[in-house]
Amino acid sequence: MRRLLASARRSRRKSESIDVPGTVEVPSPGRPPRSGRLGNQGRDAFFFLSPWLLGLSVLTMVPMGASLYLSFTDYDLLSSPEWVGFENFIRMFTSDPRYLTSVRVTFIYVALTVPLKLMIALAVALILRRTGRGSGVYRALFYLPSLLGGSVAIAMLWRQIFGINGVVNRFTGVFGFDPVSWISDPDVSLLVLVALAVWQFGTPMVVFIAGLSQIPLDLYEAARVDGANRWRQFWHVTLPMLSPVILFNLIFQIIISFQSFTSAAIISGGRGGPADTTLLYTLYLYQRGFTTFDMGYASAMAWILLIIIAFFTALAFKFTSRFVYYEGE
């Protein structure tokens, strides 16, 4: 038997060493690949990526570099920049109370907007996740506010809706409530901006629907067999499997919320009132750069905003990584 096995191995090695016409030589793992075709592919890839690389360098990197330089200067858009070092950054935190107010208002705005938007988006996604007749129409209707909500026209319409004679006060008046000056009352004016932002829940909703469609149905069937009701299925199956999508939406919405500008500028008339209660960070940045023409100070504010967004993004990654489940782990 050993002789037969040895003979079979020798014949197999001989047959593998014979060159068969029409076969393709497969390079060994240690042999370097042929560089001709790969070189052509690299040139083709660079050719097709060149418009994006040009736009990245000219429209993004160059302005960022100019903004970083201007943040250390005194620049009014008319005269030449004058180097002042860290004076702009020091002035923010020591002698500009409106800057600290804008930071506080923005933090409150983000803290209210992001959780509410994600909770509503997830709730609607759970309702619309099933496909059927008319499901695409319903999804499009719920997504429509995200396409229109960031426009100037919708912000002006929102200002009319929450006006003293607007639709909201007329609706509440039917139930006997006194009209509220939503826009001019410092106690509730920021809630108007929050409501407009939360109304634009379509984008995270679509992402949640895509994530829900990837959860295997076998997990729900196994949970039902174990006696889990719908709440337990949601808590122990849906949320863990959807955790990477939740993290993505959380970070994306944090970035979007810190950059909100249009609604505050239009609804408050560009002033951030009343009593600076709607003075978001980007609105105050715009005022310093294009109203008082203190472009050096505005550039410094822009870089502080970048640091704030990076900090909260890293914070989200750090404190949610233990709760995020990736399939295959």
C-alpha positions in Angstrom: 0.0 0.0 0.0 2.9 2.4 0.8 4.5 1.7 -2.6 1.2 2.4 -4.3 0.8 5.7 -2.5 4.4 6.8 -3.2 3.9 5.9 -6.9 0.7 7.9 -7.0 2.5 10.9 -5.5 5.3 10.7 -8.0 2.9 10.5 -11.0 0.9 13.4 -9.7 4.0 15.6 -9.4 5.1 14.6 -12.9 1.6 15.5 -14.3 1.7 18.9 -12.5 5.1 19.7 -14.0 3.9 19.1 -17.6 3.1 22.3 -19.4 -0.5 22.1 -20.9 -1.2 24.3 -23.9 -3.6 27.1 -23.2 -3.0 27.2 -19.4 -2.1 30.5 -17.7 1.0 30.7 -15.5 0.1 31.6 -12.0 2.8 33.5 -10.2 4.0 32.2 -6.9 3.2 34.3 -3.8 6.8 35.4 -3.5 7.2 36.5 -7.1 6.5 40.2 -7.8 3.5 40.9 -10.1 4.0 42.2 -13.6 4.2 46.0 -13.4 3.1 46.9 -17.0 -0.6 46.3 -16.6 -0.7 47.6 -13.0 1.1 50.7 -14.1 -1.5 51.4 -16.8 -4.3 50.9 -14.3 -2.6 53.3 -11.9 -2.4 55.9 -14.6 -6.0 55.4 -15.5 -7.1 55.6 -11.9 -5.1 58.8 -11.4 -6.6 60.3 -14.6 -10.2 59.7 -13.4 -9.4 60.8 -9.9 -7.6 64.0 -11.1 -10.8 66.2 -11.1 -11.6 65.2 -7.5 -7.9 65.7 -6.5 -7.9 69.1 -8.2 -11.1 70.1 -6.5 -9.8 68.9 -3.1 -6.6 70.8 -3.4 -7.9 74.0 -4.9 -11.3 74.3 -3.2 -10.6 72.7 0.1 -6.9 72.4 1.1 -5.9 75.9 -0.2 -8.8 77.7 1.6 -8.1 75.8 4.7 -4.5 76.8 4.7 -5.4 80.4 4.0 -8.0 80.3 6.9 -5.3 78.9 9.2 -3.0 81.7 8.4 -5.7 84.4 8.7 -6.6 83.0 12.1 -3.3 84.4 13.5 -3.8 87.8 11.8 -5.9 91.0 12.1 -7.6 91.1 8.7 -10.6 93.2 7.6 -10.9 92.1 4.0 -9.7 95.5 2.8 -6.2 96.0 4.1 -3.3 93.5 4.3 -3.3 90.9 7.1 -1.4 91.9 10.2 0.2 89.1 12.2 -1.1 89.1 15.8 -0.3 85.5 16.9 -2.8 83.9 19.3 -4.5 87.2 20.1 -7.7 86.1 18.3 -8.0 82.9 20.2 -7.3 84.6 23.6 -9.9 87.2 22.9 -12.6 84.6 22.3 -12.4 83.2 25.8 -11.5 86.3 27.8 -13.1 89.4 26.3 -16.0 88.3 24.0 -19.1 87.3 26.0 -21.1 86.9 22.8 -18.7 84.1 21.7 -19.3 82.2 24.9 -23.0 82.7 24.5 -22.9 81.3 21.0 -21.0 78.2 22.3 -23.6 77.7 25.0 -26.6 78.1 22.7 -25.0 75.8 20.1 -24.3 73.1 22.7 -28.0 73.2 23.9 -29.1 73.1 20.3 -27.0 70.0 19.5 -28.0 68.3 22.7 -31.7 68.7 21.9 -31.6 68.2 18.2 -29.5 65.1 17.7 -31.3 62.7 20.1 -34.8 63.8 19.1 -34.0 63.5 15.4 -32.5 60.1 15.8 -35.3 58.8 17.9 -38.0 60.0 15.5 -36.0 58.7 12.5 -35.7 55.3 14.1 -39.4 55.1 15.0 -40.5 56.0 11.5 -37.9 53.6 10.0 -39.4 50.8 12.1 -42.8 51.6 10.7 -41.7 51.9 7.1 -39.1 49.1 6.9 -41.5 46.6 5.4 -41.9 46.7 1.7 -45.3 46.6 0.0 -47.6 48.6 -2.1 -47.0 52.3 -1.7 -44.0 51.9 0.7 -41.7 53.8 -1.7 -44.2 56.7 -1.8 -44.4 56.9 1.9 -40.7 56.8 2.3 -40.3 59.6 -0.3 -42.9 61.7 1.5 -41.1 61.3 4.9 -37.7 62.1 3.2 -39.0 65.2 1.5 -38.4 67.5 4.5 -34.7 66.7 4.4 -34.5 67.9 0.8 -36.4 71.2 1.5 -35.8 71.9 5.2 -32.4 73.5 4.8 -33.6 76.0 2.2 -34.2 79.7 2.8 -37.8 79.4 1.7 -38.6 76.8 4.3 -37.0 78.8 7.0 -39.1 81.8 6.0 -42.2 79.6 6.0 -41.3 78.3 9.4 -41.0 81.9 10.6 -44.5 82.5 9.5 -45.9 79.3 11.0 -44.5 80.2 14.4 -45.4 83.8 14.2 -47.8 85.5 16.7 -50.6 85.0 14.1 -49.2 81.8 12.7 -50.7 78.3 12.2 -49.3 77.0 15.5 -51.0 79.7 17.6 -54.2 79.3 15.7 -54.2 75.5 16.3 -53.4 75.9 20.1 -56.1 78.6 20.3 -58.7 76.1 19.4 -58.0 74.4 22.7 -58.1 77.6 24.7 -54.4 78.3 24.9 -53.1 81.9 24.7 -51.0 82.8 21.7 -47.2 82.5 22.3 -44.7 84.7 20.6 -42.5 81.8 19.7 -39.8 83.8 17.8 -39.6 86.8 20.1 -39.8 85.0 23.4 -36.3 84.1 24.8 -37.6 81.1 26.7 -38.9 79.3 23.6 -37.2 80.9 20.6 -34.5 78.2 20.4 -37.1 75.5 20.3 -38.3 76.8 17.0 -34.9 76.1 15.5 -34.9 72.6 17.2 -38.3 71.8 15.8 -37.2 72.7 12.3 -34.1 70.6 12.6 -35.9 67.6 14.0 -38.5 67.9 11.2 -35.7 67.1 8.8 -35.3 63.5 10.0 -35.5 62.0 6.5 -31.8 61.3 6.0 -31.1 59.3 9.1 -34.5 57.5 8.5 -33.4 56.2 5.2 -30.1 55.0 6.7 -32.0 53.3 9.4 -34.3 51.6 6.9 -31.2 50.3 5.0 -29.7 49.0 8.3 -32.9 47.3 9.3 -33.2 45.5 6.0 -29.8 43.8 6.7 -30.8 42.2 10.0 -31.3 38.5 9.4 -34.9 37.4 10.0 -33.6 34.2 11.6 -32.7 36.2 14.7 -36.2 37.4 15.2 -37.6 33.9 14.7 -35.1 32.5 17.3 -36.1 35.3 19.7 -39.8 34.5 19.3 -39.1 30.8 19.9 -37.4 31.8 23.1 -40.5 33.7 24.2 -39.3 37.3 23.5 -42.0 39.8 22.9 -41.6 42.7 20.4 -40.0 45.0 23.0 -37.4 42.4 23.9 -36.8 41.7 20.3 -36.2 45.4 19.7 -33.9 45.7 22.7 -31.9 42.5 22.3 -31.9 42.0 18.5 -32.7 45.2 16.6 -30.6 47.7 18.6 -27.4 45.5 18.8 -27.6 44.7 15.1 -28.3 48.3 14.2 -25.6 49.7 16.5 -23.1 50.5 13.7 -25.8 52.4 11.8 -26.8 54.3 15.0 -23.1 55.3 15.5 -22.9 56.5 11.9 -26.1 58.6 12.2 -25.0 59.9 15.6 -21.7 61.2 14.3 -23.2 62.6 11.1 -25.9 64.4 12.9 -23.5 65.9 15.4 -21.4 67.3 12.6 -24.5 68.7 10.8 -26.0 70.2 13.9 -22.8 72.1 14.8 -22.8 73.5 11.3 -26.4 74.7 11.3 -26.7 78.2 10.0 -29.6 78.9 7.6 -32.5 78.5 10.0 -31.0 80.7 12.7 -30.0 83.4 10.2 -33.5 83.6 8.6 -35.7 83.1 11.6 -33.8 85.5 13.8 -33.3 88.0 11.0 -29.5 87.4 11.1 -29.2 88.9 14.6 -29.5 85.7 16.7 -32.2 87.3 18.9 -34.0 87.7 21.0 -31.3 88.3 23.6 -28.9 86.1 21.6 -31.0 83.0 22.4 -30.7 81.8 18.8 -27.2 82.9 18.2 -25.7 79.7 16.9 -21.9 79.4 16.5 -22.0 79.6 12.7 -24.3 82.7 12.8 -21.9 84.6 15.1 -19.0 83.5 12.9 -20.8 85.0 9.9 -21.5 88.2 11.8 -17.8 88.6 12.8 -16.6 87.8 9.3 -19.1 89.6 7.0 -20.8 92.2 9.2 -17.9 93.6 11.3 -15.3 92.4 8.7 -13.1 90.9 11.3 -12.1 88.0 9.1 -9.1 87.0 11.2 -11.3 86.5 14.2 -13.8 84.6 12.1 -11.1 82.3 10.8 -10.0 81.6 14.4 -13.6 80.8 15.3 -13.8 78.4 12.3 -10.7 76.4 13.5 -12.1 76.2 17.1 -15.3 74.8 15.6 -13.3 72.2 13.7 -11.6 71.2 17.0 -15.0 71.0 18.8 -16.5 68.8 16.1 -13.4 66.6 16.1 -13.5 66.3 19.8 -17.2 65.3 20.0 -16.6 62.8 17.1 -13.8 61.2 18.9 -15.8 61.2 22.1 -18.7 59.4 20.3 -16.3 56.8 18.9 -14.7 56.2 22.4 -17.8 55.9 24.5 -19.9 54.0 22.0 -17.3 51.5 20.8 -18.2 49.1 23.6 -21.8 49.1 22.6 -21.3 48.7 18.8 -21.7 45.2 17.5 -20.2 44.2 14.1 -21.3 41.0 12.5 -18.5 38.4 12.6 -17.0 39.6 15.8 
